[in-house]
Amino acid sequence: MFVKSFNSVAALAAVTGTLALTSAVHAQWTFTSLHPAAARSSEAHGADGGQQAGFINISSGPGTPLVRRASLWAGSAGSRVDLHPTGATASQAAAASGGQQVGWSTVGGVQRASLWSGTAASWVDLSPDGATFSRALAIGGGQQGGIAGVGGVSGAALWSGTASSFVSLHPTGEESSIVNGVDGVQQVGSTQNTLIANGNQRAALWSGTAASWIDLNPVGANGSVANAVLGGVQGGAATINGISSAGLWFGTAESFVNLHPLGFDSSAVFGMGAGLQVGQVIDASGLRRAALWNGTAGSFTDLSTFLSLDYGTSVARDVSSDGVNIYVTGWASNSAAGRVEAVVWTFAIPSPGAASLLAIAGLVASRRRRCD
């Protein structure tokens, strides 16, 4: 079902992408395990062109404890670059954009929001003065977003490349807040207040200041969270009629578009890019399946069907393109090996031609007619 927010062709383009990749969401995808042989487990969380960011859990030898190490890949297990900073006891990359990666590192027993530019030596400590902890969870448009414990409050945080650039986005009156996505203009995440919505999270939108906070929780929703933002479109999930449902917003609570596909118990959007949305669905058996959308519930594609038979549970965390391929990052459980593995799904973008351009025009025109 389309809502009035689709009356804008610009908003529609932000959802479907300039290539209108309708063929991509139903075509054959391939997948590659990024898991290094020596690691116990691994996950990929961020996508940046042909690079993937995440972490591995690995020990230095028999009987030694596992250490989580932030990692960067370029499409293969052998391409992994170790981002673990000197002196850290643990590290994790959570997102990537523009050749940089963000996450956190445990140094001196404190989790510290972290920024890298492709190497361990490039590590920048983003932790604000006086913070009891901090984590960077999102990057885009020269900004980094996440959460920091400052003044006794776990609050939404925004940086611009340095610890001193820290801005608290925590809204007055809320008990806690977090930033999950940024695009250089807007920031999204959630806030929490036990006096409202039974204490459940409520999707939140900011434009660089705490005072700009907008509550995106749809009317009637028993909680919600926004996980990604790109070009004025926000992605996440809202609990509607008892079902956690993947969805999109266009700047207001009323603009929520439900992407939840029929036949599943729950769904959520975790990442957006290349005109697509990725995340997960949970089926009736409780199995998590990596999911892909192109702006509508009907565009849903189950990416788990492109995994080999050895894999079960899967989650898609982010999506990007280098102009040649589309890359979806995430992880999947390898039942044969007994471990979780970082994976990347890849789709080769067809060369645009007259037919695809006509398809784009027809898609836009059709959706405009349905909205008018």
N, C-alpha and C positions, 0 to 999 in steps of 0.2 A: 504494500500500500504506500502510495506517495502522499506527502504532506506539502503544505504550502511553501515550505522552505525550498522545494525543488523548482519553484517558479523562476528562480535565478539560474540562468544558463552558466554563469560564472561558478556558482556553487556546485552545479552538476558537473562541470569540468573538473573541479577539485576532487570530486568523488570518483569519477570514471577515468580521469587522466586524459592527457592530450592524445594518446594513442587509442583510447577506447578499447582496452584490451579484452573485449568480450570473448575472443577466441582463447585467450590465455587461461581464463578461469575454467574452461572445460577441456583444454587440450592436455596432451601428455607432458607431465613434469618428470624430471629425473632427480634423484637424490644422491648425495655423497655424505658418507660418515666422515666427520672431522676428528674423530677420536684417536689420539695417539696411543700406540700399543702399550706404552708403559704406564698409562694413567689408569686409575681405578674407575673414574667417571668423568664426564665432561658435559658442558652445556654451552650453547651459543645463544646470546641474547640480543646483540646488536647487528644491524646490517648497514653497510656503507659502501655502495657500489659493489665491487667484487670482494670486499673484505667482510669478515665476520668476527665479532668480539664476544668474549664470554670467559670461561674459566675451565681449568681441569683440577681434579683432585688426585694428587700423586704423592708417593712416599719416596724417600731417598734410599730405601733399602728394606730388607726383611726386618720386621719388628719395629720399624720406625713409624711415627704417626703420619697420617695423611695431612698434606698441606694444600690449601686452595690457592691456585696461582692464576691471576688474570692473564688472559691469552688473546692473541689475535691471529686469525687465519686468512688465507687468500684462496679459499676454495678446495683445499686438500688437507689431509691430516699432516702431511710432511711439511706444509708451509707454516706451521705454528711458530709464532714469535712470543716469547715469554715476556710479559709486562710486569712481572712481580718486582716491586721496588726493593732495593737493598735495605736490609734492616726490618722489613715487614715480616710478620708471622702468618699473614693471610692476605689475599687480595682477590678482587673480582671485578671484571668489566661488565657493565650493564647496558651500555648503549654506545653507538658510534655514528659519527657524521663528519664530513669534511676532512677526513684524514686524522681525526682525533677520536679518542675513546674516553669514556667516563665510567666511574664505579667507586670502589672504596678499597682502602688498604688498612690493615690493622697494624699500627705502629705504636710502640710503647703501651700496648694494651688498649688502645683507643681506635675505634673505627673512624677513618678520616676520608672524607670525600676526595676523590682522586681524578686527575686529568692526565691523559697521556697523548703523545703524538707519534705513536707507532713503535716506541721502544721503552724498555724499562728505565733507561737513563733520562727519558724526557718527563718523568713523573713530576706532577705539580700537586702539592698538598693544598686543597681548597678549604680545609677545615677552618671555620671562623674562630677568632679569638674567644676563649671562654667556653667553646662548645664541648659538651660531654661526649658527643658523637656526631658524625655527619656521614651521609651517603649521597653520592651523585647518581641519579637514575636515568637522566635524559640529557640529550645534547642536540642542538640544532640552531642554525642562524647565529652562531657566536655566543650562544647562551648555554648554561648548564643548570639543570634543575634537580631537586631532590628533597632531602630532609635534614634538619640539624637540630640537636638538642641545645637550646639557648634559653637562659633564664628560667629553667625548669619546665619548658614547653618543647614538645617535639613538633616542630613547625615546618611548613613548606619553605623551601630555600631556593634562591636563584643566584647564580654567579655569572660572571663574564670573563672567566679565564684566570682569576686570581682569588686568593682567600680574602683580600681586602675589598673585593667587589661584591661581597655577600650582601644580599637584600632579603630580609624576611618578608614572606608573602602571607604569613599567618594572620587570618582575619580576627579582628577583635570579637571576643565572645565565644569563639570556638575552642574546643579542648585540645584538638590536635589537627594537623593538616600535613599534606604531602604533595609534592610535584612529581608526576609520572611522565610527563611529556612536555617538550618545548619546541618552538619553531622559529625563535628569534623575535616574534611579535607577541604571541600568546603562550600561556602556560596552563597545563591542565593537571588535575589530580583529584584529590578528595579532601573533605573536611569531616570532622566527627564531633558530635555534641550529644551527650546522653539525654539531654532534655528534648531533642528533636529526632524524629524518625526512629524511636526506640534505641538510639545510640548508634544506629547503622551509619556507614559511610555515605556521604552525599557527593556526587560528582561536582567538581569545582573548575572554574575558569578564571584566569587572571590575565591582565595586560601589563605586567611589570611592577605592580604595586599591591600592597595588601588591600588598599582601599578600592581597587578595581575588581575585587572578588565578585563573581556571579555564581549563584547556586544553580547548578544544572539538573538537579534531581527532578525528574518528570513528575507531574501531578499524579498522585496515586501510587507512585513507585515506593516500595519499601526498601530504599537504599539504592545506591548507584556509585560508579567510579568511572572517571575518565582516565584513559591510559595513554592516549596519543593525540597529537594535534598537528595539522598541516593545512596551511592556506585558508584558515577560517573554518575548518571542519574539525570536529572533535570526535574521537572514537573511544568506546569503552563498553560498559554494560549497565543495565538497570534491572532491578528485580520487580517484575510486573506480573500480577496475578500468581505470585509465588514462584515464578520462573526467572532465573537470572538470564537476561536476554542481551545478546550483542546488539550494539546500536551506534548510531551517529547523531551528533548534534550540529547545529549551525548557529551557535552562539547564545541560545536561550534554552531554558528547560522545555518550553513548548515545542521546540523544533525537533525533538527526538524522533528518529526513524528506526524502527525495530528491524534488525537483521536476523532475528532468531529463525533458524530453519525448522520446518516441521519434522517431527519424529525424534527430536533430541530433548534431553532433560534440562540442559542449560547451555549457554554459549557466552563468549566474551571476545571483544576486540582488544588486542594487546599492542599492535603496531600498524602504521600506515605509511604508504609510499608507493611510488610508481603507479598511482591511480588505484591501488588495491588496499584492502584491509585484511589483516591476518590475526589469528588468535586460536581459539579452541572451541570445540563442542564436546559435550559429555553425553554418551548414549545411555540407553536404558540399563545396560549392564554396569554402568559406572566408568566405562573406559573413556579416557580423554583422547580426542582426535584433533590433530592439527587442521585448522580451518582457514579458508580463503574466501573473500567476498569481493564484489565489484560494485558496491553501493546499494544492493538490494538483497533481501532474504533469498530470492529466487536464484541469485548468482552464486550461492554457496557451493564450494568445492571441498571435498574431503581429501586433504593432502595425505592422510595416512594410507590411502589406497595406492600411493606410489612408492611406499616403502616395501622392502622385501619381506618375506614371510617370517623372518626372525624377529621382526619388530612389532611391538604392541602399542602401549601408550605413546602418544606424541603430542607436542605442543609447538605452535608457531609463534615466535616472539616479535619478529620484525621483518620488513620487506624493503628492498631497494633495487635500483637498476643502474647499470653502467652504460646504458644505451644499446648494448648488444644482448644482454641477458637480464632477466629478472631473477633476483635471489631472495629466497625466504629462509630465514634462520630460525633455529629452534633446537629441540632435542627429541629423542625417541628412545624407548627402552628396548634394548637388545636382549630378548629372553634367552637366546642361545648362549650369549656371553655372560649373562647375569649382571648387566650394567646399563646405566643411562649414558647415551652418546650424543655429543653435539653433532647436528646434521644441517645441511643446507639443501634446499630444493631449488632447482634451476630450470628456467624456461627460456628458450631462445626466442627473442622478439623477431617476428617476421618483418621483412622489409616493407615499409608502407607503400601501398599502391593505390590506384584509382578505386578499386573495389573497397579497400578498407576505409578510404576517405569518405566514400559514399555511405558506408555503414555507420561511420561516425555521425555524419549529417543526419541520417535517418534515425539514429538512436536519440540524438538531441531533440529533433523535431517531434518524434513520437512521445518523448517524456514531457515536452512542453505542452503538447495537446492534452495529455492526460492530467496535467496539473492546472490548466487554464479553466 
